[in-house]
């Protein structure tokens, strides 16, 4: 079930517009129970909020939950017509079963984008937080606050929507190049970067 947050007077982006036109980006924060989404427009260096919300899956078996994510994101993509998709990478959790389930939700979200012919960029939580807050180890509350400020929102988005919007902002600020630069010369060990 999609729970959208209303957009303010935004028009739909046509992917076949000129290169100088705005680019619409869909950010996705995948989750098996709740998948957050956030849509922004990038016009030059300006970012503007379009919509955000979350897709709640039913209390059912895995297949029904994955179908709800696929259908829900299909509706979001059809309604807002993004040109690009940014999604958060799965981190390895202490519980391998939880990591596997989250990976399946993430794979379903990627499939929703690919089925609509959209390019997908992937970012770690560390990269997203670094791009939005300036600190790769920022707390969720700090991410919500910075998303609110950067997009000039009247209130804080929900944590799931904030993470999805942050992913879209990360992509808008640097695209795939940002991800390569942020981890160049480093490797991740147990959730932290080391030289």
N, C-alpha and C positions, 0 to 999 in steps of 0.2 A: 504494500500500500504506500503510495507516494504521498509525502507530506511536504508540499512546496511552500516556499516563502515567496510572497508576491513580489514581482519585479516592478520597477517604477518607470513606466513609459518607455520601455526599450523596444526597438524594432528588431525584426529578425535579420540575421546576417545571411547573405547568399554566398556560398563558398566560391562561386565563380566570379566574384567581384574583382575589381582592379587591385593591384598590389598595395596601393596607397589607402585602400579602404580598411576599415577596422577588421580585426581578427577576433572571432568568438572562440573562447576556450572553455571546455568542460573539464573541471577537476573532479576526481573521484577518490573518495576515501572508502575502500572496500571493507565490508564486514559481513559476516554470515547472518547476524540478527538485524543490524542496521547498516546500510550503505549510504554514506553521505555524498551529496553532489553539490557542485557550485559552478555557476556559469558567469563568466566575466567577458567584457569586451576590451580589447587592447587597440588603442588608436594612437600610434606614435608611442610616446612615453606615458600616455594617460591610460589609466585603468578605470573601468566603470562596472559596477555591479549590475547583473541582469536578474539572476534568480539563484536560489539555493534551497535545499531541503534534504529529506532523507527518505530512503525506501526501507520500510519495515517489512521483514519477511514473516510469514505465518509460523506459528508454533507447530511445525509439521516436519516431515522427513526431509533429508538433504536435497533430494531432487526438486521438491516443491519450493524450497527456499531459493535454490539456484534459479529456478524458473521465474520466481518473483523478482529477483535481481535483474535478470535478463529482460523481462517485460517492462519493469519499471524504468530501467535506463533507456530502453527502446523508446518509451514515451517521452522521456526527457530530451533525447536526441531529436526525435521527430518534432517536438514542440519548440525547441530552441535553436535547432540547426547549427551546432558548433562546427568549426572547421578543423579543430584539433582537440585531442584529449590528453590529459595528464593524469597519471595514476600513481598512487604511492606503492612502493615496493614492500613486499612482506619481509619483516624481520624474523630471524629465527628465535622462537620462543623457547622457554624452558620446557613447555609441554609440547611434544612433537605432534600430538593429535590436534591441538588447537592451531598450530602452525599449518598443518595440512588442510584443515577446514577453511582457514583464512585464505590459503592459497587457491582453493577451489572457488571461493567467492571472488577473489581477484581475477582468476582466469575467466570467470563468467562475465565480469565487467569488461575485460579486454575483448572478449568475443562480441559483446554488445556493440562496442565501438567499431571493431573490424567488420562486422556484418553491415554496418552503415558506410563502409569505405573510408573511415577516419584514421589518420595516423595517430599512434599512441606513443607518448613519451613517458618514461618511468623515472621516479625519483625516490630516494630513501627519505625516511623521516628526518634524518640529520640534514640532508640537503635542503629540504623544504623549510625547516626551522631556521637554518642559516640564511636562506634567501629572504624570508619574511621578517624574522625577528633580529637576525644578526648574531644569533647564538644557537648552535646546533643542538644544545641541550636544554632549550627553553621549555617551560611548562605549558600545558594545554591552555591555561588561563592567559598566558602571555601571547600565545598564538591568536586566541580569540580577540584580544585587545588590539593587536597589530592589524589583523584582518579588518576589524571595524574601522580603524583609523585610515588604512590604505584605501579602502573602498568607500569611505565617508558614509558609513551606515549609521542609522539612528540608534541601534542597539547591537549588542553582541549576538552573533549567530550561534546556533547550538554547536556543541563541540564537534559533532560529526560534519556539519555543514562548514564550520570554520576550517577543519582539516582539509576538506575538499577544495574550498576557496583558496586556502594557502597553497595547495598543490598547483592550482591554476595560476596563481600569482607567481610562484616559483618558475613555472614554464614561461610565463609572459616576460619575466625579467631576464631570462637567459637561455631558454630553450635547452636543448640537449647539451650544448656547450658548457652550461653551468655545471651540470652533473659531472662531466669529465674533469673540469678544472677543480671542483671541490674535493675530489678524491685522488687527484694526481699525486703519486709518491707516497700514498698512505694505503693502509689496509685496515679493514674492520675486524676487531677482535672483541667478542662478547659485548657488542653494542657500542663500542667506542673506537675512535680512530687512533691508530698508532703509527709512528714513522717506520 
